[in-house]
């Protein structure tokens, strides 16, 4: 049985386990000892290590035939030292045959609502997105140098029944008036897990894929749909200019960018049929 290594074993990574365990012996890099028992109970072999400490990653050398890299970059700087440490560790002994990296659609920056495909030039404007661009460059260079089939999933906002902005709506955090509102994109966590597994099978070398559902939405419309589904009052709307003084920097980083992701590669090359092609497909279950 082939061996697969998961880096960054959070919610989405754990959703991949039922799909992976019948086909792979699954290992997972774990930073906190308290996570070891739960992973073992799920049939995963945990490995204690920290991407911020290269010396702790020696057990990864030659371990896996395939890697799913879900881990985020560090919180500071413009480069991803964690991915650098990981690739250095994986380069010892024989390298994996495949690697899938979960990146972000934020690498494009503001596209002013344009529909874009994967050939769009990156124009990251936030340090968080710049770190992702750096990670992508590292992975593509490493994959070419070591002849590894590595592909990149650019992921927008992730939602699930337990990952909807209900608390924000209850707090009444405002959205932007419709005339000035931008587009946002989403993907259900279960579909993202399925996409990651499909990329292991069908992803082309150094290929980029938009891991997005079929329905870009205005940000305010997204909040309205969730509010209506939970029978909550819709949030107030304010101008884009007023939002710069009212909303937190983290919220502004999303509101100040608008784009619509084309996901044709996802359907044609990765052969993914989404369970939740639209937000409504989830909300109808309420």
N, C-alpha and C positions, 0 to 999 in steps of 0.2 A: 504494500500500500504506500502511495506517495505521501510525503510529509509536507505540511503547509504550516507556515508561521504567520500568526496575526500580530501586528504591531498596533497598539492602541485598542484595547479590548473594551470599548464602551458599548453603548446601547445598540448601534447599528451593527457593530462587529458581532455582538452576541446573537443578533437576529440571523446572522449567516450560519451559525453553528448547525442547526438542523439540516441545512442544505449541504454542508461540507463534511460532517462527520461520517456519513455513509461512504464517502469516497477518499478521504484523507485521514491520516493520523495528524491531528491538529495540535500545534503548540501555540502558546501565547506568551508574549513578553509582558511581565507584570511588575509594576513598580512597588506596589503595596503588599506586604505579606498577608494582610487580612483578606485579600482577594483570592488566595491560592485555593482554599477549600472549595469555594463555590464553583470555580472552574473545573477542578478535579471531578466534582459531582456531575458536571455536565459532559464529562468525557474528554476534557482538554488537558494537555500536559502543560502546566504553567512553568515559566522560566523567570526567575527573579532577576531583574535588571533595570537600568535607568538610562534612557536615551541621552540624558545630560551628562552621563559618565561613561566614556568609551571603555574604560577598563572593566566595567560591569557587563559588557556585551560579548565577552569571549566565547560563551557557550553557543552563540548564534552562528559561529563560523562553520560552514559546511553542513548546517543542520537541515535546511529545507529545500525542497524542490520548487516551491512556490511561496510567495509572500503577499499578504494583503496589508498595506501600510495605511492605517487609519489615523495615526498619531498626528496631533497638531504641532505646528512649530512652537518655539519658545514665545513667551509673551512680549519680549523686547527685541529690538534690533531690526535690521532689514534682511538678514540671512537666516537660514534654517540649520543651525548647528546640530539639531537632533537627527535630521535626515543625513547630514554629513557623517555623523558617528555611526548610524545604521549601515550606510553603504560601505563604509570602511570595514565594519565588522563582517558584513556579508561577502566582502571581497577576499577574505581569507579562505584557503582551501578551495573546494569547488563552489561556484556561485549558483544561485537558484536559476531555474529555467525561465520562470515567469515572475513578474511583479506587477501589482496593481496599486496605484497611488490614488487616494481620495483627496482631491484638491478642492478648490472653490471657484465658483463663477465670478467671484469678486476680482479675479485677476484682470478682467476686462475694464474695470472702472466704469465710468458713466458713458453709456452708449446713446443717451438721449432718446430712449424708447425704441431704438432700431432693433429689428430682428437680426440676430447674428448666428453664424455657424462657427464651427471649430477653427476655421481659418482666420478669424478675426485676431488682429494684433492685440497683445496684452497692453494694458495701460493702467496698471495698478496705482491707485492714488493713496491708499492707506498703508501704514506699516504692516498691518496684518496680511493684506493681500500681497504686498511686496515680498514678504517671507514665503508665501506660497509660490510665487513666481520663481524665487530662488530655488525652492525645493524641486519644482518641475524641471528647471534647467539642470540641476544636479543629477536627477534621475535619468533624464534623457541622455546626458553625456555618459554617465556610468553604464547605462544599458547598451549604448552603442559600443563603448570600449570593451565591455565584457560579453557582448553578443547575447544579451538577455532580452527576452520578449517582455518589455515593460510598457504598460499603457496608463493613461491618466484619465480619471473621471473628474470633470469639473461639476461640482455639486452646488445647487442653490439652497434655499431655505428648506430644512427638513421638518416634516410634520408627521404626526401620528395622533391617535385619539388622546394620548397622554402628553402630547407635545404641541398642543394648540395654544394660541395666545389668550386664553380665557382670563388669566389673572390681569394681564394688561388691559383687557377690555373692562373688567370689573373696576379697575383703578381709574378708568376714564382717560387714559393717556391719549391725546388727540392724534388724529391722522391728518393728511393733507387734503385740502379741498379738491374736488374731482378735476377741475380744469387745470390744476397744477400738479396733479399726482403723477407719479412714475410707475413703471411696470416692475413687477417682481416675479420670480419663478420659484417653484416648489417641487419637492419630491417626497413621497411617503417613505418612511423609514424601512418598511418591509420591501418596497420596490427597490430602494437603494441597496439593500442587502442582496436582493436577487440580481441586480445589475452588476454588483461587485463579483458575484460568482460567475455570471455570464462572461464578464471580462476575462476571468481566468481561462475560460474555455475558448472564447472567440476573439478576444482583443488582438489587434494587430500591433506589431512592434512600433514603439514610440508614437502611438496613435492617441489622439485626444477624443474624448466622448463627453457630450453633455448628458449628465444623469438627471434629467428634468422631466416633469410630467408634460402633458399636452396642452396645458392652459395657463399661459402667462396672464397675470391679473394685475389691475391697479392695486396698490397696497391697501388703500382704504376699502376697496371692494372685498378684499380678503378678510379684513377685520369685520366688515358688515356681515359677510356670509357666516362667519363663526359666531358672531353675536346673535344673529337671527336663529341659528341652529340651537343655541343654548338658551334662547329666549331672554337675552340680555339687552339692555339699551345699547344702541349704537354709539360709538365714541364720537365726540365732537370733531369738527373739521376746522383747521386753521390754514392760513396761507403758508406757502413755502418760506417766505421771509420771516414770519413770526416763529416758525418751527425752529429756526436757527438759534433762537433765544430761549426756547421752552424745552426742547427735547435734549436728552443726554447725547454726548458725543457718539456713543455706540449706536444709538438709534439713528442719528443723523448720517452715520456712515452708510446705512442702508437706504435711507430716504433720499439722499443726494445722488443716488445712482439709479438709472433706469435702463432696462434692457429686456429683450424677449429672446429666449434661447430656442434655437432650432434643434430638435432632438431626432432628426431623421437617421443619423448614424446609429443611434441607440437601437432603433427598431430594425434597420436593415443589416447592420454588421454584427451587432451583439445579439440580434434575434430576440429581443425582449418585448414581451407583451405585458403592459403595465396592469397591475391589479387595480390601481387607483390612478387612472389617466387624468382625473380632475379632482379638485377638492370636494366637489359635490358627491363624488362616489364614496367618500368617507362620511361626510356629514349626513347623508341619507340614512345611515345606520343608527343615528340618534333617536 
